[in-house]
Amino acid sequence: MMFSASLRQQQTYALPTMATSFIIGSLAIMQGMYAKHFGLSLTTLATVVFIANLFDVITDPLIGYYSDRYHARSGTRKPFVMLGGLLFIISSYFLYAPVDIGALETINERQSAPLKISPVYFLTWYLAFYFSWTLFEIPHLAWGGELATTSQAKTKIYGMRAFAAWVGILLFYLVPFLPIFESKEFTPQTLYWAVLGIGFFMLPLLYICMKVTPNSIGTQHAIPDTQKKSVDLIPLFKEMATNKPLRLFLTSMVLFNISVSGMWLTLFFIFADTYLQLGERFAEVSLIGLCVGIPMMGVWCWLANYWEKSFALSLGLLLSTVGIFGTGLLTPGETSYLPITLVSILCFGMGGPAFNCLAPAILADIVDYGTLKYSQSRSATYFSLYSLVSKIATAMGSALGLSIAGFYGFDPTAMTQSSMSIFGMQFAIAWLPAAIMLMAILFVSQHPITNYRHNIICRRLKFRNASTKRPGYTR
């Protein structure tokens, strides 16, 4: 019996995430560019980002639900992944390159009057960007859980996916080192050529993924006919109220994304570039953390199978918390170069990969639990909720962090900052996020589905699937 896709199939499945992560991983830098070079204030930026992410309240559940329905009827999720990837290329270009290259060449790093980009333009393409990414991401995440039949094998597949994602981010941070740029600092020109180049790479990666990766591996769970015919979403809401593992997981993801993806990541580039004056070294520091993080993927996957995924993830989040807290201790000057390198290694190089590898694998186990308990296979729907709460929480954290920094008077375009504005930035990027992360760890540690319990779930699903094929079987 085959328990998992082959190594080659796992690699082709993961390939497109290399391109999407190349762009998604630079989202905070893009927001910093709009603040520094395109005339959007931090409070305006926070408002636009928050409004755009509220749009996901509608799109995420619908994409997940209809991806499940289409999969139940056709056995594949590939059309959703392909269409989302193509739209992602288009929306990324307009969001990351709001002006042509001729206008970019006129931008001075410290100009007093930055180019003005309308908030409406930013909001429009931010909406399109997140919609296309959702259309790709949710079915692709759900697809990964269907390429294996055991918890350990799913962890390996999502580890491969996380590996490809981190390689994509690594490639992005290598862009400033290309000889076509005058400095190693991230600039609007850097983003322009980066998004232009990745658009060409996305197409062949998508094609290889569609061509080689199978729709599923092994015996799939029986899908009742009612799911194929009904469009009633009420049962889903009932599941949310009674599925304890899912509630615990989503709560921890809300707290994590408010802290890390929202507050810390949104402000880190602005903090390092404007306050620490490390614009030239930002890419170099990030590369060190990424180079440490890529081999850590295997370590976290091994720890998850040796101990438990929830314990390994808690340990990874704890390391990230230490890194976040340490960010607030950094000060400008040459002496801050070593500490900020250590923070980058600690936060993203060691703790970060644990989240990328293990959070989807934990949710895949919860999908199997939900299938057994509710007799409904809602893989993409569960992953859409994961995506939805993550993006809403990220938007909340981003808006909160930017608003706090803006309220205390932190100005990304200023050469010097007041003591009050520095305190506001430190509170928004370090003290508050670290406290929120500790709460996230508490919820992660309560996850009830161990490897042993998941094996029991799989055996019961297998027995039920075999029973549905017996002559005369009725529900």
N, C-alpha and C positions, 0 to 999 in steps of 0.2 A: 504493500500500500504506500502511495506517495504522500508524504507529509508536507512537502514544501516545493515551491518552484526551484528549478536548478539555479546555480550561481549566475549563469549567463542571463537567465530570465529575470532574476532579481536585479541585476545590473541594468538591463534595458528598461525595467519598470521604473527604476530610480532616476534614470538619465534626465528626463525633463525637469526634475526638481533642481538640477544643477543650474538651469537657466532661470527658473522662477526665483530661486533663492539669491541669485546674482543681483536681482532687482529688489526683492523684498528686503534683503539684508542691508540695503543702502537707504531704506525708507527714511530713517531718522536724519541721515545726511541730506537727503533731498529736502526735507522740511527745513533744515538749517539753512540751505541755500535760498529758499523762498524768503526766509527771515532776513538773511544777511545781504543778498544780492537783488532780490525782486520785490522789496518794499512791503512785505507783510509783517505786521507787528506780531509779537508772541501771543497776545490775547486774540487777535484776529485769526491767527493760525490755529490756535486751540479751538476756537468756535467752528471753523471750517472742518477740521478733522473730526470733531465730535458729531456734527450734523451728518457728515458723509458716512460715518460708521453706523449711525442709527438706521441708515438705509438697509443695512445688513439684517435688521430685525425681520424684514420682509423677505429678502432674497435668499438668505442662508437656509431657513427651514424649507422653503419651496424647492430650491435646487436639490437639497438632500432627499426630500420626499419623492420628487419626480425621478430622481436618479434611481431610487429604490424601485419604483414602479416600472421604469424602463428595464431595469436589470431583471426584475421578476418575470417579465414577458420575453425578453430577448437573451438574457444571460450575459450581457456585456455592459460596460460603462464607458467604452471607448469613445463614442460620439461626444459625450459631455466633456471628456478630457481634451479631445482634439479641438472642439470649438472654443473651449475656455482658453486653451493655449494660444490659439490664433488671435483671439480678441485681446489677450494679455499683451501681445507684441505691439498692437496698435495703440492701446491706451497707455502703455508704458512710455512710448515715444513722446506722445503729446504732454504727458505729465512731467517727464524728466527733461524734456527739451522745449520749454515754453517759448523760446525765441530761437531764431536761426543762428547759425554759427557766425555770421557777420556781426550780428548784434552782440554776441557773446565776446567777441574780440575787443569790444569797446569797454568791457567791464574792468574796472580797476579794483584790486583787492580791498582797498580802504577808501573807496570813493564816498563822497559825502551825499550824493544823490543817486541811489541805486535805481536800476531799471524797475519800472512799475508793472506788475502783473496783477490783473484784476482778481479779487477773491472769488468772483463767479467762475472765472476760467479754472482756478485751482479746484474749486468745489466740483465743477462738472467733470473734469478728468479724474479727480480722485474717486468720484462715484463710479465712473466707467472702469477705472483701474481695479477697484475692489470687487466689482461685480464679475469681471473677467477672471480674476484670481480665484474667487469663490467657485465659479463654474468649473475651473480646473481642479482646484485643491480638494474639495469635498469628495467628488467621485474618485479622485486618485487615491486619497487616504483610505476610503472604503475598499477600493480595489486591492490594496495591499493586504488587508485582512483576509481576503478571499484567495490569496495565493499560498496559504498554509492552513493546516488543520490542527496544529498544536500551539500552545502558548510560547514555547521556546522557539519554534520556527518563525512565529509572527514577530517575536522580538528581534530575531536576526534580520528579517525583511525590513522592518522599520529602522533597524540600525543601518542597513544599507542605504535606505532612503535618507536618513539623517547624514550619513557620510557624504552622499552626493550633494546635499544641501550645503554642508560646510565647505566642500570643495568649491561650490559656486560662489559663496561669500569670500573665500580665500582669493579666487580669481578676481573678484571685484576690487579687493584691496591691493592687488598687484597693478591695477590700471594706472595709478599715478606714477609708477616706476617706468612706464613706457617712454622711450626716447622722444616721442612727439610732444611731450609736455615739458614746460620750462622748469617746473618745480614738482615736488612730491606731495604738494598740498591738494586736497580735494577742492575743485572749483566747478562752476557751471560747465566749463569746457570738458572737464573730466566726465561728468555725468552725461553730457551730450554724446560723446564718442562711445562711452560704455554702453548706453542703451541702444545706440545704433548697431554696435557690433553684436550684442547678445541677441538682437532680433533675428539676425541671419543664422545664428547657431541654434536657436529654438526650433526652427523648422525641421532640420534633419534629426534632432533628438526626439521630437514628437513622432516622426515617421518611424524611426527604429523601435520606439516603445510600442507603437500600434502594431507593427509588423511581427515582432518577436515575442512579446509578452502574452501569455495565454489569458483568457478571461477569468479562469479560476483553476484551482488544483484540488483534486480529491472530491469526495462526496459533499455536495452542498446541502444545507439544511432545507427540509421540505418547506415550500411556500404555499400556504393555504390559498385556495381560489378566491376567498374573500378579499385578500390583499391585492390581488391582481385586478379586481373589478371595482373596489371601493375607493372613493377619494375622501372618505371621512377622516378628519384629523383628530377627532375627539379621543379615540383610543390612545393616541400618542401623548396627549396631555395627562391622561390617567396614568400612563407609564411613568411620566416624569414625577408624579406625586408618590409613587409606590416603589420606585427603583432606587433603593438606598445607595448602592455602589455608584450609580450615575450621579446622584445628588452630591455625594462626597467629592467625586472627581471634578464635577463642574465647579463646585465651590472653590476647590483648591486652584483650579485653572483661572478663575476670576481674580483671585488674590495674586497669583503669580504674574498674570499679564498686567494688572494695574501697576505692580511694583517694577518688574523688569522690562517687559515689552513697552509699557506705557511711559512711566516716569523716568526710569534710568536710561533706557536706550534713546528716548526722544531728546533728553537733555545732554547726553554724554558728549556728542560732537560739539554742541554749542559751548559746553563747559570746558572741554579740552582746547578748543580753538580760540575762544574769546578770552576766557579767564586764565587758563594755564599757558596760553600762547604756544601751543604745540601743534599748530596747523601743519607744519612741515613734517612732523614726526608722527602724526596721527595714524597714517597708513602703516608706517613701520611698526608702531606699537600694536596695532590690530593684527598684523600679520603674525607677530610672535604668539599672541594668544590663539590664533587659528591653527598655527602649526602644532601647538601643544594639544589643541582640542581634537584634531582629526584622529590621531592614534588612540585618544581616550574613548572613542566610540566603542571599540572592541572591549575595553575595560569595563564600561558600564553594562554592556550586553552580557558579559561573562558574570559580573556581580549580580545582575538581575536573575540569572538562571541558577547561580550558586546559592544566593540568599533568596530574596523576594524582590520583585520589581518596585514595590512601594518603599521598601527599606533603601534600596539603591537610589531611587529618585529622591527620597528625603535627604540622603547624604549629599547628593549633587546640589540640591537646593540650599543646603546649609553652607556649602562652599561658596555658592553664588552670593549668599547673604553676607558672608565675610567680605567678599570683594566689593559689594555695594556699599557697605558701611565704610570700608577703607577709602572709597572715592572722596568722601567728605573730608578726609584728613589731608588731601593734596593741596599744595600751594604753588604759585608760579615760580619759575626759576629752573635752572639746570638740575637742581637736586630733586625735582619732581619727576624727572624722566624715569628713574629706576622704580619708584613706587607705583607710578601709573602703569608701567610695564607689568609689574607683579599683580596689580589689580586686574588688568586685562587677562593675564594668564589664569588667575584664580577664578574670575567670574565666568569668562567665556571658554577659556582653554581647558578648565577642569570641570566646573559645575554645569556649564551650559549644555554640553553633549548629553548629559543624563536626561535632561528634559526632552530634547529632540528625539532621542532613541526610545525612551520608556513611556512617555505620556501617550503616544498613539498606540503602543503595545498594550498598555493598561486598558485603554478604551476598547480595543479589539476584544479583550477578554470580557468586558462588560457587554459588548454586543452579543457574544455567545450566551451570556447569562440572560439577557433580555429575550433572545430568541427562544431559549428553553422555557422561561417563565411565562411569556406572553404569547407564544406560538406565532410570532411575527418576526420576520427578518428585516430589521431597520438599520442596516449598517450605515448607509450614507446619511440617514436621518440623524443617527447618533453623532456622526462626525460633523454634520452640519450644525448641531447644537454646540459641539466643541468649538467649531470655527466661529460660530456666532458669539458665544460668550467670551471667547478669546479676543475677538476684534472689538466688541463693545467695551470690554474691560481695558483693552489697550487704548481705545479712544478716551475712556474715562481717565485713565492714568496719564495719558499724553496731555489731555486738556487740563487736568489737575496740576501736573508738574509745570506746564507752560504758564498757567494762570498764577501759580504761587510765585514763580520766578519773576513774571511780569508785574505782579502786585508789589513786590519788594523793590521794583525798579531796575531789574537786570536788563541791560541793553546789549544785544548781540553785535551792534555796530559800533559801540563805544570802545575806546582804547583802555580806559580805566573804569573801575566799578567802585561804588561806595561800600562801606562795611556792611550796611543793611542789605544791599542787593546781593552781596556775596553770601551772607547768612541765608537769605531766601533761596538762593541756588543750592547751597549745601543741604538745606532742609528738604528741598524738593527732589534732589538727586540721590541723597544718601540716607539721612536719618529716618524719614517717613517710609521710603521703600523698604528699608531693612526691617522695620517693625512689621510691615505688611507681609513680608516674606516669611517671617517666623510663624505667622498665623497660617500661611499656606502649607508649611511643613507639617503643622499639627493635623490638618485635614488629610494630607497625603498619607500620613502614618496610620490612619484609621481605615485604609482601603481593605475590604474584607476578602477579596478574591485572591487567594494564594495560588501558587502553581499546582498544589495538590487539589484544591477545590476546582480549579479550571479543568483538570484532567477528568474529574467526576462529571462536570458539565458536558464535556465532549463525549464521554461514554454514553450519557443519557440522550444526547442529541443523536448520536449514531444509532442507538436502539430505537428511538422514535422514528427516525428516517426509515429504518428497515421495516418497522411496523406498518408505516403508511403504504409500503409497497406490497403488503400481503393481500391476497385475494379476499374480497369481502370486507376490507377494513373501512370503517366509517368513523367520523369524528362526532 
